[in-house]
Amino acid sequence: MQDIDQKNHGVDCGNFGDDKQTVEVELDPVETVRLYQIAESIDWLALEKEIIPILGSHSGPIVRLVCGVIYLKSFCDLSSAEVIERWPACSEFRYFCGNKTSGENTMVFPIPLHALDMLVSKLDGNGHDAMIRALLATSADRDMRFASRTIH
């Protein structure tokens, strides 16, 4: 288990209790480029077609968000809560999950943590298989290597 201090990326504990400030999360430049490349090379529409029957017909607008979070959790070894916590300060995460615009509304994670976790759990099995196939197609096209070979 990681020490909690290692998970505290750039947060100034001296400001605890002050007005909330967004702290920009800096990813390694290589990882940033890799996230953008993967985001652009995944066939999100094809993945959406496989995921909608699993999540339900009303889920269309959030398929990329949910799948993107699952990928980010795996690539960056984070929990759902940690992805949501970093969301306002990490434009790479927002871009990867399909939020390519900027503005006040884009800084707030679009769904609550409990709803995200419920949707993520629905993807166990067939949903994860579809996501792995999407990555394998991406990997074959671009010969990309991933540090993590699991979806969690």
C-alpha positions in Angstrom: 0.0 0.0 0.0 1.3 3.4 -0.9 2.1 6.0 1.7 -0.6 8.7 1.8 2.1 11.4 1.4 3.1 9.9 -1.9 -0.4 10.4 -3.2 -0.4 14.1 -2.2 0.7 15.5 -5.5 1.3 19.2 -5.2 -1.3 20.1 -2.5 -0.1 22.7 -0.1 -1.3 21.4 3.3 -0.6 24.9 4.8 -3.7 26.2 2.9 -6.0 23.6 4.4 -9.3 25.3 5.1 -8.6 28.2 2.8 -10.7 28.7 -0.3 -10.3 25.8 -2.7 -7.5 26.3 -5.2 -6.9 24.3 -8.3 -3.4 22.9 -8.3 -2.2 22.0 -11.7 -1.2 18.3 -11.9 1.9 17.9 -14.1 2.2 14.6 -15.8 5.5 13.4 -17.3 5.8 14.9 -20.8 6.2 11.4 -22.3 3.0 10.2 -20.5 1.2 13.3 -21.6 2.0 12.6 -25.3 1.1 9.0 -24.9 -2.3 9.8 -23.4 -3.0 12.2 -26.3 -1.9 9.6 -28.9 -4.0 6.9 -27.3 -7.0 9.2 -27.1 -6.8 10.0 -30.8 -6.1 6.4 -31.9 -8.9 4.6 -30.0 -12.0 4.1 -32.2 -14.4 5.6 -29.5 -17.5 5.2 -31.7 -16.9 1.5 -32.2 -16.2 1.0 -28.5 -19.4 2.9 -27.7 -21.4 0.6 -29.9 -20.1 -2.4 -27.9 -20.5 -0.7 -24.5 -24.0 0.8 -24.8 -25.8 -2.6 -24.7 -23.9 -3.3 -21.5 -24.6 0.0 -19.8 -28.0 0.7 -21.3 -29.3 2.8 -24.2 -29.4 6.0 -22.1 -25.6 5.8 -21.5 -24.4 7.0 -24.9 -23.1 10.4 -23.8 -21.1 9.0 -20.9 -19.5 5.9 -22.5 -16.3 7.7 -23.3 -16.1 9.2 -19.9 -16.6 5.9 -18.1 -14.2 4.0 -20.4 -11.7 6.8 -20.2 -11.7 6.7 -16.5 -11.2 3.0 -16.5 -8.2 3.4 -18.8 -6.8 6.2 -16.7 -7.2 4.2 -13.6 -5.2 1.4 -15.2 -2.5 3.5 -16.9 -1.9 5.8 -13.9 -2.6 3.3 -11.1 -5.3 5.5 -9.6 -8.7 4.9 -8.0 -11.9 6.4 -9.3 -11.8 9.0 -6.5 -8.2 10.0 -7.4 -9.1 10.5 -11.0 -12.1 12.7 -10.0 -9.8 14.6 -7.5 -7.3 15.3 -10.3 -9.9 16.1 -12.9 -10.0 19.9 -12.4 -6.2 20.3 -12.6 -5.4 17.7 -15.3 -6.4 18.8 -18.7 -4.9 15.6 -20.1 -7.4 13.5 -18.2 -10.3 15.7 -19.4 -9.1 15.5 -23.0 -8.7 11.7 -22.8 -12.2 11.3 -21.5 -13.7 13.3 -24.4 -13.9 16.7 -22.8 -12.0 18.8 -25.4 -13.5 22.1 -24.5 -12.5 24.4 -21.6 -14.6 26.4 -19.2 -15.9 26.4 -15.7 -18.4 23.6 -16.3 -15.7 21.3 -17.6 -13.7 21.5 -14.4 -16.3 19.6 -12.4 -16.4 15.9 -12.9 -19.8 15.3 -14.7 -21.1 12.5 -12.5 -20.9 11.6 -8.8 -18.3 9.0 -7.7 -21.0 6.5 -6.6 -22.6 6.6 -10.1 -19.2 6.2 -11.8 -18.3 3.2 -9.6 -21.7 1.6 -10.4 -21.1 2.1 -14.2 -17.6 0.8 -13.9 -18.7 -2.3 -12.2 -21.3 -3.0 -14.9 -18.4 -3.2 -17.4 -16.7 -6.1 -15.7 -16.4 -9.0 -18.1 -17.7 -8.1 -21.6 -17.1 -4.4 -21.2 -13.5 -4.9 -20.2 -13.1 -7.3 -23.1 -14.3 -4.7 -25.5 -12.0 -2.1 -24.0 -9.0 -4.4 -24.2 -9.8 -5.1 -27.9 -9.9 -1.4 -28.5 -6.5 -1.0 -27.0 -5.1 -4.0 -28.8 -6.3 -2.4 -32.1 -4.7 0.8 -31.1 -1.5 -0.9 -30.1 -1.3 -2.8 -33.3 -1.8 0.3 -35.3 0.8 2.4 -33.5 3.0 -0.3 -31.8 2.4 1.4 -28.4 3.6 -0.1 -25.2 1.7 0.3 -21.9 3.2 0.0 -18.4 0.0 -1.6 -17.2 -1.5 -4.5 -19.0 -4.7 -4.8 -16.9 -8.0 -3.0 -16.8 -9.2 -2.3 -13.3 
